[in-house]
C-alpha cells in the first residue's frame, strides 16, 4: 500500500508557512510514499514539488485547492491553474478537462469554505471523491458527516492533513495499492474508490499557532494586494 497526504499547503498559499523543501523533507521523514501540495489558487509550489520529489523518494501529485464560488475544491493531477470564482459545476468540469480529479475537501466545514454552505448535497455527486477525514478538526462531526455522505452515495473517499505548517504533513493519509507507483496509478485507484483513509487530529497547540500565523499572513497578503491595486491606479 502507498501512503499519501493529498491535502497540504506551502508558503505559496496566503496562509501557508513553509517551503517545498521542508514539506518534502517532512513527508520523507514520516514515511509517506506520495504527497500533493495543494495551495490556494496557486500552483507554482506544486510544480516545484513534482520536479524535486524524486530526491526524497516520493511521488508528487500536481494540483491546487481552487476557490470556487461555492467553496474549495481540490484539483489533483493537474499542472495548469484552474481559475477561481467559477461555479462548483464549472470548476469540476475545468479540473476534468485538464485531466485531473475533483475532490471536495471538508465539505461540511462552513467556516473553512466547505461547499455545502452554498450548494445542495446532491450537487456534490458530480465530484470524483469526497475528503472524509481532515486533520484540522474540532469535534470530528464534520468528518463523520462527510464519511456518511460518501458512504450513502458510494463515492470514493480520501483523507488529507490540510497542513499549513510542515510539522503536520502526514497527519491524515489516503492509502492505495496501484499497479504502478505513479501519479496516474494513484489517481486511478482514487477514481475507482479503492482507497483506505486514516488520520489523527492536529494537536490543539499547533492548530492555534497555525491559525494565528495564518491570520497574520492573510492580513499581510491582503495589504500587499491592496497596495498593488493602488499602485496600478496611480
PAKE-448712 format. One record per residue (C-alpha): residue in three letters; x, y, z; residue number from 0. Coordinates in steps of 0.25 Angstrom, whole numbers, plus 5000, padded with zeros to 4 digits. Example, Ala and Ser with C-alpha at 12.3 -4.5 7.8 and 13.67 -1.06 7.14 Angstrom:
<fimis>
<fimi><type>ALA</type><east>5049</east><north>4982</north><up>5031</up><seq>0</seq></fimi>
<fimi><type>SER</type><east>5055</east><north>4996</north><up>5029</up><seq>1</seq></fimi>
</fimis>
This chain:
<fimis>
<fimi><type>UNK</type><east>5000</east><north>5000</north><up>5000</up><seq>0</seq></fimi>
<fimi><type>UNK</type><east>5004</east><north>5014</north><up>4997</up><seq>1</seq></fimi>
<fimi><type>UNK</type><east>5002</east><north>5025</north><up>5008</up><seq>2</seq></fimi>
<fimi><type>UNK</type><east>4999</east><north>5039</north><up>5002</up><seq>3</seq></fimi>
<fimi><type>UNK</type><east>4995</east><north>5052</north><up>5008</up><seq>4</seq></fimi>
<fimi><type>UNK</type><east>4986</east><north>5058</north><up>4998</up><seq>5</seq></fimi>
<fimi><type>UNK</type><east>4984</east><north>5072</north><up>5004</up><seq>6</seq></fimi>
<fimi><type>UNK</type><east>4996</east><north>5081</north><up>5008</up><seq>7</seq></fimi>
<fimi><type>UNK</type><east>4999</east><north>5095</north><up>5007</up><seq>8</seq></fimi>
<fimi><type>UNK</type><east>5013</east><north>5102</north><up>5005</up><seq>9</seq></fimi>
<fimi><type>UNK</type><east>5017</east><north>5117</north><up>5006</up><seq>10</seq></fimi>
<fimi><type>UNK</type><east>5010</east><north>5119</north><up>4993</up><seq>11</seq></fimi>
<fimi><type>UNK</type><east>4997</east><north>5119</north><up>5000</up><seq>12</seq></fimi>
<fimi><type>UNK</type><east>4994</east><north>5132</north><up>5006</up><seq>13</seq></fimi>
<fimi><type>UNK</type><east>4992</east><north>5125</north><up>5020</up><seq>14</seq></fimi>
<fimi><type>UNK</type><east>5003</east><north>5115</north><up>5018</up><seq>15</seq></fimi>
<fimi><type>UNK</type><east>5017</east><north>5116</north><up>5024</up><seq>16</seq></fimi>
<fimi><type>UNK</type><east>5028</east><north>5106</north><up>5019</up><seq>17</seq></fimi>
<fimi><type>UNK</type><east>5036</east><north>5104</north><up>5007</up><seq>18</seq></fimi>
<fimi><type>UNK</type><east>5034</east><north>5092</north><up>4997</up><seq>19</seq></fimi>
<fimi><type>UNK</type><east>5047</east><north>5086</north><up>5002</up><seq>20</seq></fimi>
<fimi><type>UNK</type><east>5043</east><north>5086</north><up>5017</up><seq>21</seq></fimi>
<fimi><type>UNK</type><east>5030</east><north>5079</north><up>5013</up><seq>22</seq></fimi>
<fimi><type>UNK</type><east>5037</east><north>5069</north><up>5005</up><seq>23</seq></fimi>
<fimi><type>UNK</type><east>5047</east><north>5066</north><up>5016</up><seq>24</seq></fimi>
<fimi><type>UNK</type><east>5035</east><north>5064</north><up>5026</up><seq>25</seq></fimi>
<fimi><type>UNK</type><east>5028</east><north>5055</north><up>5016</up><seq>26</seq></fimi>
<fimi><type>UNK</type><east>5040</east><north>5046</north><up>5015</up><seq>27</seq></fimi>
<fimi><type>UNK</type><east>5043</east><north>5047</north><up>5030</up><seq>28</seq></fimi>
<fimi><type>UNK</type><east>5029</east><north>5042</north><up>5033</up><seq>29</seq></fimi>
<fimi><type>UNK</type><east>5029</east><north>5030</north><up>5023</up><seq>30</seq></fimi>
<fimi><type>UNK</type><east>5020</east><north>5036</north><up>5012</up><seq>31</seq></fimi>
<fimi><type>UNK</type><east>5021</east><north>5030</north><up>4998</up><seq>32</seq></fimi>
<fimi><type>UNK</type><east>5014</east><north>5042</north><up>4991</up><seq>33</seq></fimi>
<fimi><type>UNK</type><east>5009</east><north>5056</north><up>4994</up><seq>34</seq></fimi>
<fimi><type>UNK</type><east>5000</east><north>5066</north><up>4988</up><seq>35</seq></fimi>
<fimi><type>UNK</type><east>5003</east><north>5081</north><up>4990</up><seq>36</seq></fimi>
<fimi><type>UNK</type><east>4990</east><north>5088</north><up>4988</up><seq>37</seq></fimi>
<fimi><type>UNK</type><east>4992</east><north>5103</north><up>4990</up><seq>38</seq></fimi>
<fimi><type>UNK</type><east>4980</east><north>5112</north><up>4990</up><seq>39</seq></fimi>
<fimi><type>UNK</type><east>4979</east><north>5117</north><up>4975</up><seq>40</seq></fimi>
<fimi><type>UNK</type><east>4994</east><north>5115</north><up>4973</up><seq>41</seq></fimi>
<fimi><type>UNK</type><east>5001</east><north>5104</north><up>4966</up><seq>42</seq></fimi>
<fimi><type>UNK</type><east>5016</east><north>5108</north><up>4965</up><seq>43</seq></fimi>
<fimi><type>UNK</type><east>5020</east><north>5101</north><up>4978</up><seq>44</seq></fimi>
<fimi><type>UNK</type><east>5013</east><north>5088</north><up>4974</up><seq>45</seq></fimi>
<fimi><type>UNK</type><east>5021</east><north>5089</north><up>4961</up><seq>46</seq></fimi>
<fimi><type>UNK</type><east>5033</east><north>5090</north><up>4968</up><seq>47</seq></fimi>
<fimi><type>UNK</type><east>5030</east><north>5078</north><up>4977</up><seq>48</seq></fimi>
<fimi><type>UNK</type><east>5028</east><north>5070</north><up>4964</up><seq>49</seq></fimi>
<fimi><type>UNK</type><east>5041</east><north>5074</north><up>4960</up><seq>50</seq></fimi>
<fimi><type>UNK</type><east>5048</east><north>5071</north><up>4973</up><seq>51</seq></fimi>
<fimi><type>UNK</type><east>5040</east><north>5059</north><up>4979</up><seq>52</seq></fimi>
<fimi><type>UNK</type><east>5050</east><north>5048</north><up>4974</up><seq>53</seq></fimi>
<fimi><type>UNK</type><east>5061</east><north>5054</north><up>4982</up><seq>54</seq></fimi>
<fimi><type>UNK</type><east>5053</east><north>5049</north><up>4994</up><seq>55</seq></fimi>
<fimi><type>UNK</type><east>5048</east><north>5036</north><up>4988</up><seq>56</seq></fimi>
<fimi><type>UNK</type><east>5034</east><north>5042</north><up>4987</up><seq>57</seq></fimi>
<fimi><type>UNK</type><east>5023</east><north>5043</north><up>4976</up><seq>58</seq></fimi>
<fimi><type>UNK</type><east>5018</east><north>5057</north><up>4976</up><seq>59</seq></fimi>
<fimi><type>UNK</type><east>5004</east><north>5059</north><up>4970</up><seq>60</seq></fimi>
<fimi><type>UNK</type><east>5002</east><north>5073</north><up>4964</up><seq>61</seq></fimi>
<fimi><type>UNK</type><east>4990</east><north>5081</north><up>4968</up><seq>62</seq></fimi>
<fimi><type>UNK</type><east>4984</east><north>5092</north><up>4975</up><seq>63</seq></fimi>
<fimi><type>UNK</type><east>4972</east><north>5096</north><up>4984</up><seq>64</seq></fimi>
<fimi><type>UNK</type><east>4962</east><north>5104</north><up>4976</up><seq>65</seq></fimi>
<fimi><type>UNK</type><east>4953</east><north>5115</north><up>4982</up><seq>66</seq></fimi>
<fimi><type>UNK</type><east>4941</east><north>5112</north><up>4974</up><seq>67</seq></fimi>
<fimi><type>UNK</type><east>4929</east><north>5122</north><up>4976</up><seq>68</seq></fimi>
<fimi><type>UNK</type><east>4923</east><north>5111</north><up>4985</up><seq>69</seq></fimi>
<fimi><type>UNK</type><east>4935</east><north>5107</north><up>4993</up><seq>70</seq></fimi>
<fimi><type>UNK</type><east>4948</east><north>5100</north><up>4992</up><seq>71</seq></fimi>
<fimi><type>UNK</type><east>4951</east><north>5088</north><up>4982</up><seq>72</seq></fimi>
<fimi><type>UNK</type><east>4964</east><north>5080</north><up>4981</up><seq>73</seq></fimi>
<fimi><type>UNK</type><east>4969</east><north>5079</north><up>4967</up><seq>74</seq></fimi>
<fimi><type>UNK</type><east>4978</east><north>5067</north><up>4967</up><seq>75</seq></fimi>
<fimi><type>UNK</type><east>4987</east><north>5062</north><up>4955</up><seq>76</seq></fimi>
<fimi><type>UNK</type><east>4987</east><north>5076</north><up>4948</up><seq>77</seq></fimi>
<fimi><type>UNK</type><east>4998</east><north>5085</north><up>4945</up><seq>78</seq></fimi>
<fimi><type>UNK</type><east>4990</east><north>5096</north><up>4939</up><seq>79</seq></fimi>
<fimi><type>UNK</type><east>4984</east><north>5107</north><up>4948</up><seq>80</seq></fimi>
<fimi><type>UNK</type><east>4969</east><north>5105</north><up>4950</up><seq>81</seq></fimi>
<fimi><type>UNK</type><east>4963</east><north>5119</north><up>4951</up><seq>82</seq></fimi>
<fimi><type>UNK</type><east>4956</east><north>5123</north><up>4964</up><seq>83</seq></fimi>
<fimi><type>UNK</type><east>4941</east><north>5128</north><up>4966</up><seq>84</seq></fimi>
<fimi><type>UNK</type><east>4935</east><north>5119</north><up>4956</up><seq>85</seq></fimi>
<fimi><type>UNK</type><east>4922</east><north>5111</north><up>4960</up><seq>86</seq></fimi>
<fimi><type>UNK</type><east>4924</east><north>5098</north><up>4966</up><seq>87</seq></fimi>
<fimi><type>UNK</type><east>4920</east><north>5090</north><up>4954</up><seq>88</seq></fimi>
<fimi><type>UNK</type><east>4929</east><north>5099</north><up>4945</up><seq>89</seq></fimi>
<fimi><type>UNK</type><east>4941</east><north>5097</north><up>4954</up><seq>90</seq></fimi>
<fimi><type>UNK</type><east>4939</east><north>5082</north><up>4954</up><seq>91</seq></fimi>
<fimi><type>UNK</type><east>4938</east><north>5082</north><up>4939</up><seq>92</seq></fimi>
<fimi><type>UNK</type><east>4950</east><north>5090</north><up>4937</up><seq>93</seq></fimi>
<fimi><type>UNK</type><east>4958</east><north>5081</north><up>4946</up><seq>94</seq></fimi>
<fimi><type>UNK</type><east>4953</east><north>5069</north><up>4938</up><seq>95</seq></fimi>
<fimi><type>UNK</type><east>4956</east><north>5076</north><up>4925</up><seq>96</seq></fimi>
<fimi><type>UNK</type><east>4971</east><north>5078</north><up>4930</up><seq>97</seq></fimi>
<fimi><type>UNK</type><east>4972</east><north>5063</north><up>4933</up><seq>98</seq></fimi>
<fimi><type>UNK</type><east>4970</east><north>5063</north><up>4948</up><seq>99</seq></fimi>
<fimi><type>UNK</type><east>4961</east><north>5059</north><up>4959</up><seq>100</seq></fimi>
<fimi><type>UNK</type><east>4952</east><north>5068</north><up>4966</up><seq>101</seq></fimi>
<fimi><type>UNK</type><east>4952</east><north>5065</north><up>4981</up><seq>102</seq></fimi>
<fimi><type>UNK</type><east>4943</east><north>5072</north><up>4991</up><seq>103</seq></fimi>
<fimi><type>UNK</type><east>4950</east><north>5075</north><up>5004</up><seq>104</seq></fimi>
<fimi><type>UNK</type><east>4944</east><north>5078</north><up>5017</up><seq>105</seq></fimi>
<fimi><type>UNK</type><east>4930</east><north>5079</north><up>5011</up><seq>106</seq></fimi>
<fimi><type>UNK</type><east>4923</east><north>5081</north><up>5024</up><seq>107</seq></fimi>
<fimi><type>UNK</type><east>4932</east><north>5091</north><up>5030</up><seq>108</seq></fimi>
<fimi><type>UNK</type><east>4925</east><north>5104</north><up>5026</up><seq>109</seq></fimi>
<fimi><type>UNK</type><east>4935</east><north>5113</north><up>5033</up><seq>110</seq></fimi>
<fimi><type>UNK</type><east>4946</east><north>5108</north><up>5024</up><seq>111</seq></fimi>
<fimi><type>UNK</type><east>4939</east><north>5109</north><up>5011</up><seq>112</seq></fimi>
<fimi><type>UNK</type><east>4933</east><north>5096</north><up>5010</up><seq>113</seq></fimi>
<fimi><type>UNK</type><east>4924</east><north>5095</north><up>4998</up><seq>114</seq></fimi>
<fimi><type>UNK</type><east>4911</east><north>5090</north><up>5005</up><seq>115</seq></fimi>
<fimi><type>UNK</type><east>4910</east><north>5104</north><up>5011</up><seq>116</seq></fimi>
<fimi><type>UNK</type><east>4905</east><north>5109</north><up>4996</up><seq>117</seq></fimi>
<fimi><type>UNK</type><east>4901</east><north>5096</north><up>4989</up><seq>118</seq></fimi>
<fimi><type>UNK</type><east>4891</east><north>5085</north><up>4991</up><seq>119</seq></fimi>
<fimi><type>UNK</type><east>4897</east><north>5071</north><up>4995</up><seq>120</seq></fimi>
<fimi><type>UNK</type><east>4892</east><north>5065</north><up>4982</up><seq>121</seq></fimi>
<fimi><type>UNK</type><east>4901</east><north>5074</north><up>4975</up><seq>122</seq></fimi>
<fimi><type>UNK</type><east>4914</east><north>5068</north><up>4981</up><seq>123</seq></fimi>
<fimi><type>UNK</type><east>4911</east><north>5055</north><up>4974</up><seq>124</seq></fimi>
<fimi><type>UNK</type><east>4918</east><north>5061</north><up>4961</up><seq>125</seq></fimi>
<fimi><type>UNK</type><east>4931</east><north>5061</north><up>4969</up><seq>126</seq></fimi>
<fimi><type>UNK</type><east>4941</east><north>5050</north><up>4967</up><seq>127</seq></fimi>
<fimi><type>UNK</type><east>4943</east><north>5048</north><up>4982</up><seq>128</seq></fimi>
<fimi><type>UNK</type><east>4940</east><north>5053</north><up>4996</up><seq>129</seq></fimi>
<fimi><type>UNK</type><east>4950</east><north>5056</north><up>5006</up><seq>130</seq></fimi>
<fimi><type>UNK</type><east>4944</east><north>5049</north><up>5019</up><seq>131</seq></fimi>
<fimi><type>UNK</type><east>4956</east><north>5051</north><up>5028</up><seq>132</seq></fimi>
<fimi><type>UNK</type><east>4963</east><north>5065</north><up>5030</up><seq>133</seq></fimi>
<fimi><type>UNK</type><east>4972</east><north>5066</north><up>5042</up><seq>134</seq></fimi>
<fimi><type>UNK</type><east>4969</east><north>5081</north><up>5045</up><seq>135</seq></fimi>
<fimi><type>UNK</type><east>4956</east><north>5077</north><up>5052</up><seq>136</seq></fimi>
<fimi><type>UNK</type><east>4950</east><north>5082</north><up>5065</up><seq>137</seq></fimi>
<fimi><type>UNK</type><east>4939</east><north>5071</north><up>5069</up><seq>138</seq></fimi>
<fimi><type>UNK</type><east>4940</east><north>5061</north><up>5057</up><seq>139</seq></fimi>
<fimi><type>UNK</type><east>4926</east><north>5063</north><up>5054</up><seq>140</seq></fimi>
<fimi><type>UNK</type><east>4929</east><north>5069</north><up>5040</up><seq>141</seq></fimi>
<fimi><type>UNK</type><east>4937</east><north>5058</north><up>5037</up><seq>142</seq></fimi>
<fimi><type>UNK</type><east>4927</east><north>5048</north><up>5041</up><seq>143</seq></fimi>
<fimi><type>UNK</type><east>4916</east><north>5055</north><up>5033</up><seq>144</seq></fimi>
<fimi><type>UNK</type><east>4926</east><north>5055</north><up>5020</up><seq>145</seq></fimi>
<fimi><type>UNK</type><east>4928</east><north>5040</north><up>5022</up><seq>146</seq></fimi>
<fimi><type>UNK</type><east>4913</east><north>5037</north><up>5024</up><seq>147</seq></fimi>
<fimi><type>UNK</type><east>4910</east><north>5045</north><up>5011</up><seq>148</seq></fimi>
<fimi><type>UNK</type><east>4921</east><north>5038</north><up>5003</up><seq>149</seq></fimi>
<fimi><type>UNK</type><east>4917</east><north>5024</north><up>5008</up><seq>150</seq></fimi>
<fimi><type>UNK</type><east>4902</east><north>5026</north><up>5005</up><seq>151</seq></fimi>
<fimi><type>UNK</type><east>4905</east><north>5031</north><up>4991</up><seq>152</seq></fimi>
<fimi><type>UNK</type><east>4916</east><north>5021</north><up>4988</up><seq>153</seq></fimi>
<fimi><type>UNK</type><east>4926</east><north>5032</north><up>4985</up><seq>154</seq></fimi>
<fimi><type>UNK</type><east>4941</east><north>5030</north><up>4986</up><seq>155</seq></fimi>
<fimi><type>UNK</type><east>4947</east><north>5035</north><up>5000</up><seq>156</seq></fimi>
<fimi><type>UNK</type><east>4961</east><north>5042</north><up>5003</up><seq>157</seq></fimi>
<fimi><type>UNK</type><east>4968</east><north>5048</north><up>5015</up><seq>158</seq></fimi>
<fimi><type>UNK</type><east>4978</east><north>5059</north><up>5016</up><seq>159</seq></fimi>
<fimi><type>UNK</type><east>4985</east><north>5067</north><up>5027</up><seq>160</seq></fimi>
<fimi><type>UNK</type><east>4981</east><north>5080</north><up>5021</up><seq>161</seq></fimi>
<fimi><type>UNK</type><east>4995</east><north>5084</north><up>5027</up><seq>162</seq></fimi>
<fimi><type>UNK</type><east>4999</east><north>5099</north><up>5026</up><seq>163</seq></fimi>
<fimi><type>UNK</type><east>5012</east><north>5096</north><up>5034</up><seq>164</seq></fimi>
<fimi><type>UNK</type><east>5021</east><north>5085</north><up>5031</up><seq>165</seq></fimi>
<fimi><type>UNK</type><east>5020</east><north>5078</north><up>5044</up><seq>166</seq></fimi>
<fimi><type>UNK</type><east>5006</east><north>5074</north><up>5041</up><seq>167</seq></fimi>
<fimi><type>UNK</type><east>5009</east><north>5067</north><up>5028</up><seq>168</seq></fimi>
<fimi><type>UNK</type><east>5005</east><north>5053</north><up>5029</up><seq>169</seq></fimi>
<fimi><type>UNK</type><east>4995</east><north>5054</north><up>5040</up><seq>170</seq></fimi>
<fimi><type>UNK</type><east>4984</east><north>5049</north><up>5031</up><seq>171</seq></fimi>
<fimi><type>UNK</type><east>4987</east><north>5039</north><up>5019</up><seq>172</seq></fimi>
<fimi><type>UNK</type><east>4980</east><north>5032</north><up>5007</up><seq>173</seq></fimi>
<fimi><type>UNK</type><east>4985</east><north>5018</north><up>5005</up><seq>174</seq></fimi>
<fimi><type>UNK</type><east>4984</east><north>5012</north><up>4991</up><seq>175</seq></fimi>
<fimi><type>UNK</type><east>4990</east><north>4999</north><up>4985</up><seq>176</seq></fimi>
<fimi><type>UNK</type><east>4993</east><north>5003</north><up>4970</up><seq>177</seq></fimi>
<fimi><type>UNK</type><east>4998</east><north>4995</north><up>4959</up><seq>178</seq></fimi>
<fimi><type>UNK</type><east>5010</east><north>5005</north><up>4958</up><seq>179</seq></fimi>
<fimi><type>UNK</type><east>5016</east><north>5015</north><up>4967</up><seq>180</seq></fimi>
<fimi><type>UNK</type><east>5012</east><north>5027</north><up>4959</up><seq>181</seq></fimi>
<fimi><type>UNK</type><east>5002</east><north>5039</north><up>4959</up><seq>182</seq></fimi>
<fimi><type>UNK</type><east>4993</east><north>5032</north><up>4948</up><seq>183</seq></fimi>
<fimi><type>UNK</type><east>4994</east><north>5019</north><up>4956</up><seq>184</seq></fimi>
<fimi><type>UNK</type><east>4990</east><north>5026</north><up>4969</up><seq>185</seq></fimi>
<fimi><type>UNK</type><east>4979</east><north>5035</north><up>4963</up><seq>186</seq></fimi>
<fimi><type>UNK</type><east>4973</east><north>5023</north><up>4956</up><seq>187</seq></fimi>
<fimi><type>UNK</type><east>4971</east><north>5016</north><up>4970</up><seq>188</seq></fimi>
<fimi><type>UNK</type><east>4965</east><north>5028</north><up>4976</up><seq>189</seq></fimi>
<fimi><type>UNK</type><east>4955</east><north>5030</north><up>4964</up><seq>190</seq></fimi>
<fimi><type>UNK</type><east>4951</east><north>5015</north><up>4965</up><seq>191</seq></fimi>
<fimi><type>UNK</type><east>4949</east><north>5017</north><up>4980</up><seq>192</seq></fimi>
<fimi><type>UNK</type><east>4960</east><north>5007</north><up>4984</up><seq>193</seq></fimi>
<fimi><type>UNK</type><east>4965</east><north>5015</north><up>4996</up><seq>194</seq></fimi>
<fimi><type>UNK</type><east>4966</east><north>5014</north><up>5011</up><seq>195</seq></fimi>
<fimi><type>UNK</type><east>4967</east><north>5026</north><up>5020</up><seq>196</seq></fimi>
<fimi><type>UNK</type><east>4973</east><north>5029</north><up>5033</up><seq>197</seq></fimi>
<fimi><type>UNK</type><east>4977</east><north>5040</north><up>5041</up><seq>198</seq></fimi>
<fimi><type>UNK</type><east>4979</east><north>5048</north><up>5055</up><seq>199</seq></fimi>
<fimi><type>UNK</type><east>4975</east><north>5061</north><up>5059</up><seq>200</seq></fimi>
<fimi><type>UNK</type><east>4985</east><north>5073</north><up>5058</up><seq>201</seq></fimi>
<fimi><type>UNK</type><east>4989</east><north>5076</north><up>5073</up><seq>202</seq></fimi>
<fimi><type>UNK</type><east>4981</east><north>5088</north><up>5078</up><seq>203</seq></fimi>
<fimi><type>UNK</type><east>4994</east><north>5096</north><up>5081</up><seq>204</seq></fimi>
<fimi><type>UNK</type><east>4999</east><north>5094</north><up>5067</up><seq>205</seq></fimi>
<fimi><type>UNK</type><east>4985</east><north>5097</north><up>5061</up><seq>206</seq></fimi>
<fimi><type>UNK</type><east>4984</east><north>5110</north><up>5069</up><seq>207</seq></fimi>
<fimi><type>UNK</type><east>4998</east><north>5114</north><up>5065</up><seq>208</seq></fimi>
<fimi><type>UNK</type><east>4995</east><north>5111</north><up>5051</up><seq>209</seq></fimi>
<fimi><type>UNK</type><east>4982</east><north>5119</north><up>5051</up><seq>210</seq></fimi>
<fimi><type>UNK</type><east>4989</east><north>5131</north><up>5057</up><seq>211</seq></fimi>
<fimi><type>UNK</type><east>5001</east><north>5130</north><up>5047</up><seq>212</seq></fimi>
<fimi><type>UNK</type><east>4991</east><north>5129</north><up>5036</up><seq>213</seq></fimi>
<fimi><type>UNK</type><east>4983</east><north>5141</north><up>5040</up><seq>214</seq></fimi>
<fimi><type>UNK</type><east>4995</east><north>5149</north><up>5041</up><seq>215</seq></fimi>
<fimi><type>UNK</type><east>4999</east><north>5145</north><up>5027</up><seq>216</seq></fimi>
<fimi><type>UNK</type><east>4985</east><north>5147</north><up>5022</up><seq>217</seq></fimi>
<fimi><type>UNK</type><east>4985</east><north>5161</north><up>5026</up><seq>218</seq></fimi>
<fimi><type>UNK</type><east>4999</east><north>5163</north><up>5020</up><seq>219</seq></fimi>
<fimi><type>UNK</type><east>4994</east><north>5157</north><up>5007</up><seq>220</seq></fimi>
<fimi><type>UNK</type><east>4982</east><north>5166</north><up>5007</up><seq>221</seq></fimi>
<fimi><type>UNK</type><east>4990</east><north>5178</north><up>5010</up><seq>222</seq></fimi>
<fimi><type>UNK</type><east>5000</east><north>5175</north><up>4999</up><seq>223</seq></fimi>
<fimi><type>UNK</type><east>4989</east><north>5172</north><up>4989</up><seq>224</seq></fimi>
<fimi><type>UNK</type><east>4982</east><north>5186</north><up>4992</up><seq>225</seq></fimi>
<fimi><type>UNK</type><east>4996</east><north>5193</north><up>4991</up><seq>226</seq></fimi>
<fimi><type>UNK</type><east>4997</east><north>5187</north><up>4977</up><seq>227</seq></fimi>
<fimi><type>UNK</type><east>4983</east><north>5192</north><up>4973</up><seq>228</seq></fimi>
<fimi><type>UNK</type><east>4986</east><north>5206</north><up>4978</up><seq>229</seq></fimi>
<fimi><type>UNK</type><east>5000</east><north>5206</north><up>4971</up><seq>230</seq></fimi>
<fimi><type>UNK</type><east>4993</east><north>5201</north><up>4958</up><seq>231</seq></fimi>
<fimi><type>UNK</type><east>4983</east><north>5212</north><up>4959</up><seq>232</seq></fimi>
<fimi><type>UNK</type><east>4993</east><north>5223</north><up>4960</up><seq>233</seq></fimi>
</fimis>
